[in-house]
Amino acid sequence: MAHGLPDYYRGVDIAYQALSELINRPKYGAAQSVRGSTACGPNNTKTLFTVSGKGIIYGGVLYYYPTSSQYNGRFIYKIDGQTIVDEWAWVLNNFGIKDPLCHPMVVLLFDNVNFDYCFGLAYGYTFESSFSMQYQETNGGAFVLYHRIAFALI
């Protein structure tokens, strides 16, 4: 049987409470964004963006300007210098990776008729030093890749 004052009359008292787990998370700063466009030439690798610091990723999108078929390029997504995604765009689509809770990068739009392609970055990933995205063009064409990424730094 419970005794003493109900919890809403006082703050959490670690000595009094029987807690199985206490989570202490860093306080993140205000939301920020990085956005831009990168011209991707034939058969080369470009860095789309790099963010340095410690923080959390709120999400983002990467989309192609409608152009000829570019669906077989490769995304290289790194957090703290570790590659967490190294995947061809068409593979993400063929395996139906559309849930941000199961993969750090998801397919939002994949239209081979109108050549519209859009990919998303999952939310909630934290980073200690940096995160970045590269794109390797393997189709032999030139096009523009746009990005908008939201994050917060500590």
C-alpha positions as CSV (number, residue, x, y, z in Angstrom):
1,M,0.0,0.0,0.0
2,A,1.3,3.5,-0.9
3,H,2.1,5.9,1.8
4,G,3.1,9.6,2.1
5,L,2.1,12.4,-0.3
6,P,1.0,11.6,-3.9
7,D,3.8,12.4,-6.4
8,Y,2.0,15.4,-7.8
9,Y,2.6,17.3,-4.5
10,R,6.3,17.0,-4.7
11,G,9.1,16.5,-7.2
12,V,10.8,13.3,-8.0
13,D,12.8,12.1,-5.0
14,I,15.4,9.5,-6.1
15,A,15.9,8.3,-2.5
16,Y,12.1,7.9,-2.0
17,Q,11.1,6.5,-5.4
18,A,11.8,3.0,-6.6
19,L,12.9,3.8,-10.2
20,S,14.0,1.0,-12.5
21,E,15.6,3.5,-14.9
22,L,16.5,7.2,-14.9
23,I,17.1,8.8,-18.3
24,N,19.1,12.0,-18.5
25,R,19.2,13.5,-22.0
26,P,21.1,16.5,-23.2
27,K,19.2,19.7,-23.9
28,Y,19.3,20.5,-27.5
29,G,19.4,24.0,-28.9
30,A,17.1,25.6,-31.4
31,A,16.2,23.8,-34.6
32,Q,18.5,24.6,-37.5
33,S,18.5,23.6,-41.2
34,V,20.9,23.1,-44.0
35,R,19.6,23.3,-47.5
36,G,21.1,23.7,-50.9
37,S,21.7,22.1,-54.3
38,T,24.6,20.3,-55.8
39,A,25.3,19.8,-59.5
40,C,26.3,16.2,-59.9
41,G,28.5,15.5,-63.0
42,P,28.8,12.3,-64.8
43,N,30.5,9.4,-62.9
44,N,31.8,11.2,-59.8
45,T,31.1,11.5,-56.1
46,K,29.9,14.8,-54.5
47,T,29.5,15.8,-50.9
48,L,26.0,17.2,-50.6
49,F,26.3,18.5,-47.0
50,T,28.4,18.2,-43.8
51,V,27.2,19.3,-40.4
52,S,29.8,19.4,-37.5
53,G,29.0,19.4,-33.8
54,K,27.0,17.3,-31.4
55,G,23.2,17.0,-31.7
56,I,20.2,15.3,-33.1
57,I,18.7,14.9,-36.6
58,Y,15.1,15.9,-37.0
59,G,14.9,14.6,-40.6
60,G,15.3,15.8,-44.1
61,V,14.7,15.2,-47.8
62,L,16.9,14.8,-50.8
63,Y,15.3,15.2,-54.2
64,Y,16.3,15.2,-57.9
65,Y,15.3,18.0,-60.2
66,P,13.2,16.2,-62.8
67,T,15.6,15.0,-65.4
68,S,16.5,11.9,-67.3
69,S,16.5,8.6,-65.3
70,Q,19.0,8.9,-62.5
71,Y,17.6,6.3,-60.2
72,N,20.8,4.2,-60.0
73,G,23.0,6.6,-58.1
74,R,24.4,5.7,-54.7
75,F,23.8,7.5,-51.4
76,I,26.6,7.5,-48.7
77,Y,25.3,8.7,-45.4
78,K,27.8,9.0,-42.5
79,I,27.3,9.8,-38.8
80,D,30.4,10.5,-36.7
81,G,32.6,9.2,-39.5
82,Q,30.8,5.8,-39.7
83,T,28.9,4.9,-42.9
84,I,25.4,4.0,-41.9
85,V,23.9,4.0,-45.4
86,D,25.8,3.0,-48.5
87,E,22.9,2.2,-50.9
88,W,21.8,2.5,-54.5
89,A,18.6,4.5,-54.9
90,W,16.9,1.8,-56.8
91,V,17.7,-0.8,-54.1
92,L,16.0,1.4,-51.5
93,N,12.9,1.4,-53.8
94,N,13.0,-2.3,-54.7
95,F,13.1,-3.4,-51.1
96,G,10.3,-0.9,-50.2
97,I,12.3,0.9,-47.6
98,K,9.7,3.6,-46.6
99,D,9.5,3.4,-42.8
100,P,11.9,5.8,-41.0
101,L,11.7,3.6,-37.9
102,C,13.5,0.7,-39.7
103,H,16.1,2.5,-41.8
104,P,18.0,5.8,-41.6
105,M,17.1,6.6,-45.2
106,V,13.7,6.0,-46.9
107,V,12.0,6.3,-50.3
108,L,9.4,9.1,-50.4
109,L,8.8,9.2,-54.2
110,F,10.1,7.0,-56.9
111,D,8.6,7.7,-60.3
112,N,10.4,6.2,-63.4
113,V,7.8,7.7,-65.8
114,N,8.2,11.4,-64.9
115,F,11.7,10.9,-63.5
116,D,10.8,12.3,-60.0
117,Y,12.8,10.8,-57.1
118,C,12.7,11.9,-53.5
119,F,14.4,10.3,-50.4
120,G,14.0,11.1,-46.7
121,L,16.3,11.0,-43.7
122,A,14.9,9.4,-40.6
123,Y,14.5,11.4,-37.4
124,G,15.9,10.9,-34.0
125,Y,19.5,9.9,-34.8
126,T,22.0,11.6,-32.6
127,F,25.6,12.5,-33.5
128,E,28.7,13.3,-31.5
129,S,30.9,15.0,-34.0
130,S,29.3,15.2,-37.5
131,F,26.9,13.8,-40.1
132,S,27.2,14.1,-43.8
133,M,25.8,12.9,-47.1
134,Q,27.6,12.1,-50.4
135,Y,26.1,11.1,-53.7
136,Q,27.9,8.9,-56.3
137,E,26.5,9.5,-59.8
138,T,26.9,6.3,-61.8
139,N,24.5,6.9,-64.7
140,G,26.8,9.0,-66.9
141,G,24.5,12.0,-66.8
142,A,24.5,15.4,-65.1
143,F,21.7,16.7,-62.9
144,V,21.0,18.7,-59.8
145,L,20.3,17.1,-56.4
146,Y,18.5,19.3,-53.7
147,H,18.5,18.8,-50.0
148,R,16.8,20.2,-46.9
149,I,17.9,18.8,-43.5
150,A,16.6,19.8,-40.0
151,F,18.7,19.2,-36.9
152,A,19.6,20.7,-33.5
153,L,23.0,21.1,-31.9
154,I,23.7,20.9,-28.2
